[in-house]
Amino acid sequence: MIPLTSAREKFVSNLGKKGRAQATVVAYSKDIEQLISFATRKQKTDSHEVSKADIEDFLTYLSEHEYTKKTISRKINAIKTFFKYLMDEKIIENDPSQLIQHPKLEQNAPRILTKIEYRALRDTVKEDVRTKAIVEILLQTGVKISELANMKLSHIKLDGGTNDNGVLEVPGTNSTPGRTIPLNEAVKEAIQDYLKERPKSKLDNLFVTKTGNPLLVRNIRATLGRYFKQISLENVTVNDLRHTFIAEHLKRGASVLLVSKIAGHKRLTTTENYLKYIDRQEAAAGELDEL
């Protein structure tokens, strides 16, 4: 028998050894600590004493204290990972979290910029070559902000492949498959203009600061946030440029399969979900046109 507090310490240590992100380790540690605190109030202090009913009571407690469904779902992930670890280590014989279900998350409609809005944004950033290149890449290729921040010079092939304007090679991650995205003239020109003025750097990162350091996700958000505010774009985030890319091409009749592949969606249903928010043309376009 191992006390819950000791089991938690072993679990957190194991997460670190497995190389999980520090933010994940901290979040899971706090989530399990919160569960243990709740269980202790029910006189449950040993690892084998926690039941499915105890976990359900804990989740009900969270809901009653106005935790969002998304937060509760994350805590369920932590709980399931915790008890799976205890099972693997033979600390417990039965997993009380196995049949716990995630709450059904309500999906908000994506914020899709109108043609007037995204053209206003492009016009506003046109004198800032770095930000212009960032906007064009996000708007014309649909990449995620994390993919943009991690983009390397070697990922841009302006004279490669069968496409006259070149291609962008996006490496795969755990959440998004790798893919090759054809570039159009607008994004190619924006990248070329930026490369002429790109600060010298020992790094291969496409986007760098004036001192040659990597341009981080928070830097990109802050920069675009200022431009959003400048042209009074309300309730807009950087990721909404990706939403706009997907929705606009589907609206124009592009193949759902093609848009899904370019966007890097793991499931076709993710792309199809956008069809609820647009008026789609009947004729399917074979290629992605410039926005």
Contacts in CASP RR format, 6 or more apart in sequence:
PFRMAT RR
TARGET T0000
AUTHOR 0000-0000-0000
METHOD contacts of the structure
MODEL  1
MIPLTSAREKFVSNLGKKGRAQATVVAYSKDIEQLISFATRKQKTDSHEV
SKADIEDFLTYLSEHEYTKKTISRKINAIKTFFKYLMDEKIIENDPSQLI
QHPKLEQNAPRILTKIEYRALRDTVKEDVRTKAIVEILLQTGVKISELAN
MKLSHIKLDGGTNDNGVLEVPGTNSTPGRTIPLNEAVKEAIQDYLKERPK
SKLDNLFVTKTGNPLLVRNIRATLGRYFKQISLENVTVNDLRHTFIAEHL
KRGASVLLVSKIAGHKRLTTTENYLKYIDRQEAAAGELDEL
1 46 0 8 1.000
1 47 0 8 1.000
1 48 0 8 1.000
2 10 0 8 1.000
2 46 0 8 1.000
2 47 0 8 1.000
2 91 0 8 1.000
3 45 0 8 1.000
3 46 0 8 1.000
3 47 0 8 1.000
4 36 0 8 1.000
4 39 0 8 1.000
4 40 0 8 1.000
4 44 0 8 1.000
4 45 0 8 1.000
4 46 0 8 1.000
4 47 0 8 1.000
4 50 0 8 1.000
5 36 0 8 1.000
5 45 0 8 1.000
7 47 0 8 1.000
7 82 0 8 1.000
7 86 0 8 1.000
7 91 0 8 1.000
8 29 0 8 1.000
8 32 0 8 1.000
8 33 0 8 1.000
8 36 0 8 1.000
8 82 0 8 1.000
10 85 0 8 1.000
10 89 0 8 1.000
11 28 0 8 1.000
11 32 0 8 1.000
11 82 0 8 1.000
11 85 0 8 1.000
11 86 0 8 1.000
12 25 0 8 1.000
12 28 0 8 1.000
12 29 0 8 1.000
12 32 0 8 1.000
14 85 0 8 1.000
15 24 0 8 1.000
15 25 0 8 1.000
15 28 0 8 1.000
15 29 0 8 1.000
16 25 0 8 1.000
20 28 0 8 1.000
27 74 0 8 1.000
27 78 0 8 1.000
28 78 0 8 1.000
28 81 0 8 1.000
28 82 0 8 1.000
31 74 0 8 1.000
31 75 0 8 1.000
31 78 0 8 1.000
31 79 0 8 1.000
32 78 0 8 1.000
32 79 0 8 1.000
32 82 0 8 1.000
34 75 0 8 1.000
35 50 0 8 1.000
35 55 0 8 1.000
35 58 0 8 1.000
35 75 0 8 1.000
35 79 0 8 1.000
35 82 0 8 1.000
38 54 0 8 1.000
38 57 0 8 1.000
38 58 0 8 1.000
38 61 0 8 1.000
39 45 0 8 1.000
39 49 0 8 1.000
39 50 0 8 1.000
39 54 0 8 1.000
39 58 0 8 1.000
42 54 0 8 1.000
42 57 0 8 1.000
44 50 0 8 1.000
44 54 0 8 1.000
47 86 0 8 1.000
47 91 0 8 1.000
47 92 0 8 1.000
48 91 0 8 1.000
48 92 0 8 1.000
48 93 0 8 1.000
50 83 0 8 1.000
50 96 0 8 1.000
51 96 0 8 1.000
52 96 0 8 1.000
52 97 0 8 1.000
52 98 0 8 1.000
52 99 0 8 1.000
52 100 0 8 1.000
54 96 0 8 1.000
55 79 0 8 1.000
55 96 0 8 1.000
55 97 0 8 1.000
55 100 0 8 1.000
56 100 0 8 1.000
59 72 0 8 1.000
59 75 0 8 1.000
59 76 0 8 1.000
59 100 0 8 1.000
62 71 0 8 1.000
62 72 0 8 1.000
62 75 0 8 1.000
63 72 0 8 1.000
63 103 0 8 1.000
67 75 0 8 1.000
69 103 0 8 1.000
69 104 0 8 1.000
69 105 0 8 1.000
69 106 0 8 1.000
70 105 0 8 1.000
72 103 0 8 1.000
73 102 0 8 1.000
73 103 0 8 1.000
73 105 0 8 1.000
76 97 0 8 1.000
76 100 0 8 1.000
76 102 0 8 1.000
79 97 0 8 1.000
79 100 0 8 1.000
80 97 0 8 1.000
80 98 0 8 1.000
80 100 0 8 1.000
82 97 0 8 1.000
83 92 0 8 1.000
83 95 0 8 1.000
83 96 0 8 1.000
83 97 0 8 1.000
83 98 0 8 1.000
84 95 0 8 1.000
84 97 0 8 1.000
86 92 0 8 1.000
86 95 0 8 1.000
87 95 0 8 1.000
107 273 0 8 1.000
109 276 0 8 1.000
109 277 0 8 1.000
110 240 0 8 1.000
110 243 0 8 1.000
110 247 0 8 1.000
110 274 0 8 1.000
110 277 0 8 1.000
111 235 0 8 1.000
111 236 0 8 1.000
111 237 0 8 1.000
111 240 0 8 1.000
111 243 0 8 1.000
112 240 0 8 1.000
112 243 0 8 1.000
112 244 0 8 1.000
112 247 0 8 1.000
112 248 0 8 1.000
112 277 0 8 1.000
112 278 0 8 1.000
113 121 0 8 1.000
113 233 0 8 1.000
113 236 0 8 1.000
113 240 0 8 1.000
113 241 0 8 1.000
113 244 0 8 1.000
117 233 0 8 1.000
117 236 0 8 1.000
118 139 0 8 1.000
118 241 0 8 1.000
118 244 0 8 1.000
118 291 0 8 1.000
120 231 0 8 1.000
120 233 0 8 1.000
121 135 0 8 1.000
121 227 0 8 1.000
121 228 0 8 1.000
121 231 0 8 1.000
121 233 0 8 1.000
122 132 0 8 1.000
122 135 0 8 1.000
122 136 0 8 1.000
122 139 0 8 1.000
124 227 0 8 1.000
124 230 0 8 1.000
124 231 0 8 1.000
125 131 0 8 1.000
125 132 0 8 1.000
125 135 0 8 1.000
125 227 0 8 1.000
126 132 0 8 1.000
129 190 0 8 1.000
129 193 0 8 1.000
129 194 0 8 1.000
129 196 0 8 1.000
129 197 0 8 1.000
130 194 0 8 1.000
130 197 0 8 1.000
130 198 0 8 1.000
130 207 0 8 1.000
130 215 0 8 1.000
131 223 0 8 1.000
131 224 0 8 1.000
131 227 0 8 1.000
132 190 0 8 1.000
132 193 0 8 1.000
132 194 0 8 1.000
133 187 0 8 1.000
133 190 0 8 1.000
133 191 0 8 1.000
133 193 0 8 1.000
133 194 0 8 1.000
133 207 0 8 1.000
134 148 0 8 1.000
134 207 0 8 1.000
134 220 0 8 1.000
134 223 0 8 1.000
134 224 0 8 1.000
135 190 0 8 1.000
135 224 0 8 1.000
135 241 0 8 1.000
136 186 0 8 1.000
136 187 0 8 1.000
136 190 0 8 1.000
136 191 0 8 1.000
137 143 0 8 1.000
137 148 0 8 1.000
137 151 0 8 1.000
137 168 0 8 1.000
137 187 0 8 1.000
137 190 0 8 1.000
137 191 0 8 1.000
138 145 0 8 1.000
138 148 0 8 1.000
138 238 0 8 1.000
138 241 0 8 1.000
138 242 0 8 1.000
138 245 0 8 1.000
139 241 0 8 1.000
139 244 0 8 1.000
139 245 0 8 1.000
139 291 0 8 1.000
140 183 0 8 1.000
140 184 0 8 1.000
140 186 0 8 1.000
140 187 0 8 1.000
140 245 0 8 1.000
140 290 0 8 1.000
140 291 0 8 1.000
141 168 0 8 1.000
141 181 0 8 1.000
141 183 0 8 1.000
141 187 0 8 1.000
141 245 0 8 1.000
141 262 0 8 1.000
142 181 0 8 1.000
142 241 0 8 1.000
142 242 0 8 1.000
142 245 0 8 1.000
142 246 0 8 1.000
142 262 0 8 1.000
142 263 0 8 1.000
143 151 0 8 1.000
143 168 0 8 1.000
143 170 0 8 1.000
143 181 0 8 1.000
143 242 0 8 1.000
144 176 0 8 1.000
144 239 0 8 1.000
144 242 0 8 1.000
145 217 0 8 1.000
145 220 0 8 1.000
145 221 0 8 1.000
145 238 0 8 1.000
145 239 0 8 1.000
145 242 0 8 1.000
146 173 0 8 1.000
146 217 0 8 1.000
147 170 0 8 1.000
147 173 0 8 1.000
147 176 0 8 1.000
148 207 0 8 1.000
148 220 0 8 1.000
149 207 0 8 1.000
149 214 0 8 1.000
149 215 0 8 1.000
149 216 0 8 1.000
149 217 0 8 1.000
149 220 0 8 1.000
150 171 0 8 1.000
150 205 0 8 1.000
151 168 0 8 1.000
151 170 0 8 1.000
151 205 0 8 1.000
151 206 0 8 1.000
151 207 0 8 1.000
152 204 0 8 1.000
152 205 0 8 1.000
152 206 0 8 1.000
153 204 0 8 1.000
153 205 0 8 1.000
153 206 0 8 1.000
154 169 0 8 1.000
154 204 0 8 1.000
155 168 0 8 1.000
155 169 0 8 1.000
155 170 0 8 1.000
155 171 0 8 1.000
155 206 0 8 1.000
156 168 0 8 1.000
156 169 0 8 1.000
156 191 0 8 1.000
156 206 0 8 1.000
157 166 0 8 1.000
157 167 0 8 1.000
157 168 0 8 1.000
157 169 0 8 1.000
158 165 0 8 1.000
158 166 0 8 1.000
158 183 0 8 1.000
158 188 0 8 1.000
158 191 0 8 1.000
158 192 0 8 1.000
159 166 0 8 1.000
160 166 0 8 1.000
160 167 0 8 1.000
161 167 0 8 1.000
163 182 0 8 1.000
163 183 0 8 1.000
165 182 0 8 1.000
165 183 0 8 1.000
165 184 0 8 1.000
165 185 0 8 1.000
165 187 0 8 1.000
165 188 0 8 1.000
166 182 0 8 1.000
166 183 0 8 1.000
166 188 0 8 1.000
167 180 0 8 1.000
167 181 0 8 1.000
167 182 0 8 1.000
167 183 0 8 1.000
168 180 0 8 1.000
168 181 0 8 1.000
168 183 0 8 1.000
169 180 0 8 1.000
170 176 0 8 1.000
170 178 0 8 1.000
170 179 0 8 1.000
170 180 0 8 1.000
170 181 0 8 1.000
170 264 0 8 1.000
171 178 0 8 1.000
172 178 0 8 1.000
172 179 0 8 1.000
175 266 0 8 1.000
176 264 0 8 1.000
176 266 0 8 1.000
177 264 0 8 1.000
177 266 0 8 1.000
178 264 0 8 1.000
179 261 0 8 1.000
179 262 0 8 1.000
179 264 0 8 1.000
181 262 0 8 1.000
182 287 0 8 1.000
182 288 0 8 1.000
183 191 0 8 1.000
184 288 0 8 1.000
184 289 0 8 1.000
184 290 0 8 1.000
185 290 0 8 1.000
186 290 0 8 1.000
186 291 0 8 1.000
198 208 0 8 1.000
199 208 0 8 1.000
199 209 0 8 1.000
199 210 0 8 1.000
199 211 0 8 1.000
199 212 0 8 1.000
200 212 0 8 1.000
201 208 0 8 1.000
201 212 0 8 1.000
201 213 0 8 1.000
202 212 0 8 1.000
203 212 0 8 1.000
203 213 0 8 1.000
203 214 0 8 1.000
205 214 0 8 1.000
205 215 0 8 1.000
207 214 0 8 1.000
207 215 0 8 1.000
207 220 0 8 1.000
208 214 0 8 1.000
208 215 0 8 1.000
209 215 0 8 1.000
209 219 0 8 1.000
220 238 0 8 1.000
221 237 0 8 1.000
221 238 0 8 1.000
224 238 0 8 1.000
225 238 0 8 1.000
228 236 0 8 1.000
242 263 0 8 1.000
243 274 0 8 1.000
244 291 0 8 1.000
245 263 0 8 1.000
245 291 0 8 1.000
246 259 0 8 1.000
246 263 0 8 1.000
246 271 0 8 1.000
246 274 0 8 1.000
247 274 0 8 1.000
247 277 0 8 1.000
247 278 0 8 1.000
248 291 0 8 1.000
249 259 0 8 1.000
249 285 0 8 1.000
249 288 0 8 1.000
249 289 0 8 1.000
250 256 0 8 1.000
250 259 0 8 1.000
250 271 0 8 1.000
250 274 0 8 1.000
250 275 0 8 1.000
250 278 0 8 1.000
250 280 0 8 1.000
251 278 0 8 1.000
251 279 0 8 1.000
251 280 0 8 1.000
251 281 0 8 1.000
252 281 0 8 1.000
252 285 0 8 1.000
252 289 0 8 1.000
253 280 0 8 1.000
253 281 0 8 1.000
253 282 0 8 1.000
253 283 0 8 1.000
253 284 0 8 1.000
253 285 0 8 1.000
254 284 0 8 1.000
254 285 0 8 1.000
254 286 0 8 1.000
254 287 0 8 1.000
254 288 0 8 1.000
254 289 0 8 1.000
255 284 0 8 1.000
255 285 0 8 1.000
255 286 0 8 1.000
256 268 0 8 1.000
256 271 0 8 1.000
256 272 0 8 1.000
256 275 0 8 1.000
257 268 0 8 1.000
258 286 0 8 1.000
258 288 0 8 1.000
259 271 0 8 1.000
259 288 0 8 1.000
260 268 0 8 1.000
260 270 0 8 1.000
260 271 0 8 1.000
262 288 0 8 1.000
263 271 0 8 1.000
265 271 0 8 1.000
END
